[in-house]
Amino acid sequence: MESDVFETPGNDRSQQEGVFMIIGIAHICLSVKNLDVMEEFYVRKLGLSHAFDFKGEDGKRMGVYISIGNRTFLEMFTGRKSIEGQAENAAYRHVCLEVDDLQSTVSDIRSRGVDVSDPMLGSDNAWQAWLTDPEGNSIELHQYTAESWQAPFL
């Protein structure tokens, strides 16, 4: 597969010691109970953009791709089993979405009827606020500061 290597637009870290670098998260995939409700939340409430749908052989929509921005997507497919309470069967702890102005983002999302925590400075010196989607998946809204522990890597 060595001949199948391709250049990634915007990748300024082409090779390091003969190994290509991971440059980001391409997408996060969720199995969901109700695709329409989840798409409504992420597109209408959080303001993300619908990219495209996945359809089965029968022509029925079975998944959706939603653009987060900067080459990153949220992918969702139907097929999650009903469970009580929060997303206890999730293999991840939360999805973190970077925002450019946390206070304004929180205000905007609240104006759309979504319950969002007050912004707080995390132990990593980055601002954060928390919410959940309609199926109980935790979402962190995250804004870096000059003092963020992540800053040297940005």
Secondary structure, 3 states (H helix, E strand, C coil): CHHHCCCCCCCCCCCECCECCCCCCCEEEEEECCHHHHHHHHHHHCCCEEEEEEECCCCCEEEEEEEEECCEEEEEEECCCCCCCCCCCCCCCCEEEECCCHHHHHHHHHHCCCCCCCCEECCCCCEEEEEECCCCCEEEEEECCCCCCCHHHC
